[in-house]
């Protein structure tokens, strides 16, 4: 079975057991490792694998072909995207972004959706040019002055000070304070023609295996991690693999619905059949 997920530690930790044939009855996986911008595009074009990790923000474009699985994704608290600028003389006033160039990891990422919702309320006149970059290139670009600010995700939360960068805004904190809900980041989706109940069961079993055998996936995680510090990789896993990874639950689904409804009202994503999220 073809599957696509990122090389980030949370995804390789979650899918290690399944990818290595450790889940009884689960089909063998043919894995494509790809950044979220690529998987979002593949899902929207309908040319993607059977199962993909995509942004929750991309769901309105793909729900006709793909169903949301209730496990395996990234959703939580204290794990939101960050807006970073150069540290020298940085002013925490969001107005400094007015008319500026901002790098983002994907135009259909949850990070960018949150950024647009926040900027609409806090950046007078709006930002200037949006530049899409692979997320691991964003911090060097901000550091080197190629970009005025960067929207970062994943382990950048732990490593940005080493680039001499300053935090302008933690969008996760802003979202949680505003909604009292967790932050929906990455979703696992599967083609509706497949056995969705079985897929969810195998995914959940892989999550549970990872928790029960945390050392088993270490080599696999570090083989693919773009940030090679083992402590950073473990901090990444601890933050992004949580109760919502095993089961979205009422709070998880509530967070997804709230995010996409707000985005639709703001004209950022298409209106959609919200009942399709649950089936």
LUMDRENTI-871260 format. One record per residue (C-alpha): x, y, z; residue in one letter. Coordinates in steps of 0.25 Angstrom, whole numbers, padded with zeros to 4 digits, always signed. Example, Ala and Ser with C-alpha at 12.3 -4.5 7.8 and 13.67 -1.06 7.14 Angstrom:
2
+0049-0018+0031a+0055-0004+0029s
END
This chain:
279
+0000+0000+0000x+0005+0014-0004x+0006+0024+0008x+0012+0038+0009x+0017+0045+0021x+0028+0055+0025x+0042+0051+0030x+0039+0058+0043x+0041+0051+0056x+0027+0050+0060x+0022+0044+0047x+0034+0033+0046x+0031+0030+0061x+0016+0028+0058x+0018+0019+0046x+0031+0012+0049x+0024-0001+0054x+0015-0002+0042x+0026+0002+0032x+0034-0009+0038x+0024-0020+0037x+0021-0020+0052x+0006-0019+0052x-0001-0032+0050x-0010-0033+0038x-0006-0019+0032x-0001-0018+0018x+0013-0015+0014x+0016+0000+0012x+0022+0007+0001x+0026+0020+0007x+0028+0033+0000x+0035+0043+0010x+0031+0057+0006x+0029+0071+0012x+0015+0076+0015x+0014+0085+0003x+0016+0073-0006x+0006+0064+0000x-0004+0075+0001x-0003+0077-0014x-0003+0062-0017x-0016+0060-0009x-0023+0072-0016x-0019+0067-0030x-0024+0053-0026x-0011+0047-0031x-0006+0044-0017x-0004+0030-0010x-0015+0023-0003x-0012+0029+0010x-0005+0043+0013x-0001+0052+0024x-0007+0066+0020x-0010+0079+0026x-0023+0080+0033x-0024+0093+0025x-0024+0085+0012x-0036+0077+0016x-0047+0086+0009x-0040+0083-0005x-0039+0068-0003x-0051+0062+0005x-0058+0057-0007x-0047+0047-0010x-0041+0045+0004x-0046+0043+0017x-0040+0048+0030x-0035+0037+0039x-0038+0039+0054x-0023+0036+0058x-0009+0037+0054x-0008+0052+0052x-0002+0064+0059x-0012+0072+0068x-0009+0077+0082x-0006+0089+0091x+0007+0097+0092x+0011+0092+0079x+0007+0103+0069x+0015+0110+0058x+0023+0122+0061x+0026+0135+0054x+0041+0138+0055x+0049+0151+0051x+0063+0155+0052x+0067+0157+0067x+0075+0170+0065x+0065+0182+0069x+0053+0173+0067x+0040+0180+0072x+0029+0170+0077x+0019+0179+0070x+0012+0171+0059x+0011+0184+0051x+0025+0182+0047x+0020+0172+0037x+0012+0182+0029x+0016+0181+0014x+0028+0171+0018x+0032+0158+0011x+0028+0146+0019x+0033+0132+0017x+0023+0120+0019x+0024+0105+0018x+0012+0104+0009x+0000+0112+0005x-0010+0101+0009x-0003+0098+0022x-0010+0100+0036x+0002+0109+0040x-0001+0118+0028x-0016+0118+0031x-0014+0122+0046x-0004+0132+0041x-0015+0138+0032x-0025+0138+0042x-0016+0145+0052x-0010+0155+0042x-0024+0160+0038x-0026+0164+0052x-0012+0169+0056x-0004+0174+0044x-0009+0188+0039x-0011+0187+0024x-0007+0173+0023x+0007+0167+0020x+0014+0168+0007x+0019+0156-0002x+0017+0142+0003x+0028+0133-0001x+0027+0118+0000x+0039+0110+0004x+0043+0096+0009x+0042+0098+0024x+0056+0095+0027x+0061+0107+0018x+0052+0117+0025x+0061+0120+0037x+0074+0122+0029x+0066+0131+0020x+0061+0140+0031x+0075+0140+0038x+0082+0144+0025x+0072+0155+0022x+0066+0149+0010x+0052+0149+0016x+0047+0159+0027x+0040+0148+0035x+0037+0133+0035x+0026+0124+0039x+0032+0112+0044x+0027+0098+0049x+0033+0085+0055x+0046+0085+0062x+0048+0100+0059x+0041+0102+0071x+0053+0097+0079x+0064+0102+0070x+0061+0116+0065x+0070+0123+0076x+0082+0116+0070x+0080+0124+0057x+0080+0137+0065x+0065+0139+0062x+0054+0145+0071x+0040+0141+0074x+0030+0151+0069x+0017+0142+0071x+0014+0128+0076x+0001+0125+0068x-0002+0113+0076x-0003+0121+0088x-0012+0132+0081x-0021+0121+0076x-0022+0114+0089x-0025+0127+0097x-0036+0130+0087x-0043+0117+0086x-0039+0108+0098x-0037+0097+0087x-0024+0090+0083x-0017+0093+0070x-0020+0084+0058x-0007+0083+0050x-0006+0070+0042x-0017+0060+0038x-0016+0046+0033x-0025+0044+0021x-0029+0031+0013x-0036+0029+0000x-0051+0027+0002x-0051+0014-0006x-0042+0007+0004x-0045+0000+0017x-0045+0012+0026x-0048+0005+0039x-0036-0005+0036x-0027+0007+0033x-0030+0014+0046x-0028+0001+0053x-0014-0001+0047x-0010+0013+0049x-0015+0013+0064x-0007+0000+0066x+0005+0006+0061x+0004+0018+0070x+0002+0009+0082x+0014+0000+0078x+0022+0013+0077x+0018+0017+0091x+0020+0003+0097x+0034+0001+0090x+0040+0015+0089x+0054+0011+0087x+0050+0002+0075x+0048+0014+0065x+0060+0022+0069x+0069+0018+0058x+0058+0020+0048x+0054+0034+0053x+0069+0039+0053x+0071+0033+0039x+0061+0043+0034x+0061+0054+0043x+0065+0068+0037x+0070+0073+0051x+0080+0062+0055x+0081+0065+0070x+0074+0053+0077x+0069+0062+0089x+0062+0071+0079x+0056+0059+0072x+0051+0054+0085x+0045+0067+0089x+0038+0068+0076x+0032+0054+0078x+0028+0057+0092x+0021+0070+0087x+0014+0065+0075x+0010+0050+0078x+0000+0051+0089x-0014+0047+0093x-0020+0053+0080x-0010+0044+0071x-0017+0032+0077x-0031+0038+0076x-0036+0051+0072x-0048+0051+0081x-0058+0062+0083x-0048+0073+0086x-0040+0069+0073x-0052+0069+0064x-0057+0082+0070x-0043+0088+0068x-0043+0084+0053x-0058+0089+0051x-0055+0102+0058x-0042+0105+0050x-0049+0102+0036x-0062+0109+0039x-0054+0122+0043x-0045+0120+0031x-0057+0119+0022x-0064+0131+0028x-0051+0139+0025x-0051+0134+0011x-0038+0126+0012x-0043+0112+0009x-0056+0108+0002x-0069+0105+0009x-0070+0090+0011x-0079+0079+0016x-0074+0078+0030x-0082+0065+0032x-0071+0059+0023x-0061+0061+0033x-0068+0050+0042x-0070+0040+0031x
END
